Amino acid sequence: MKVQLHPEAEVELYEAAAWYEDRRPGLGESLLAAMTRWLDVIVAEPSMWPKWPHAPDLDPPIRQLIVERFPYAIAYQANSSCVLVLAFAHTSRRPFYWAKRARS
């Protein structure tokens, strides 16, 4: 199974890493490493993570994985061949700004 990052999700990830790196050298790299590990976990068991509460009801459903250590959640959809990452969403900011990225 492959992972595909929505182009806007990819921008979010690298902007967040740059922000953390500016705060403390090495922290941005830690964020990227953590996200890579979590994406591997999602690929291994994509249906393990819960549906995102109050997200649009789509098929495949939008799921969420809350990231440890950093205040982010990974919003994604998975089918039999691909995990589409919709957002690396900060947990204290605009809910569902990324919903328009979802596929039905």
PEZIZI-V254957 format. One record per backbone hydrogen bond with DSSP energy under -1.0 kcal/mol. CO is the residue of the C=O (numbers start at 1). NH is the residue of the N-H. Records with the same first field share a line. If there is no record, write none. Layout:
CO: NH + NH
//
This chain:
2: 83
4: 85
6: 10
7: 11
8: 12
9: 13
10: 14
11: 15
12: 16
13: 17
14: 18
15: 19
16: 20
17: 21
18: 22
19: 23
20: 24
24: 27
26: 30
27: 31
28: 32
29: 33
30: 34
31: 35
32: 36
33: 37
34: 38
35: 39
36: 40
37: 41
38: 42
39: 43
40: 44
41: 45
45: 48
50: 64
52: 55
56: 58
62: 52
63: 76
65: 74
70: 72
71: 91
72: 67
73: 89
74: 65
75: 86 + 87
76: 63
77: 84
81: 2
82: 79
83: 4
84: 77
85: 6
87: 75
89: 73
90: 93
94: 97
96: 99
98: 101
99: 102
//
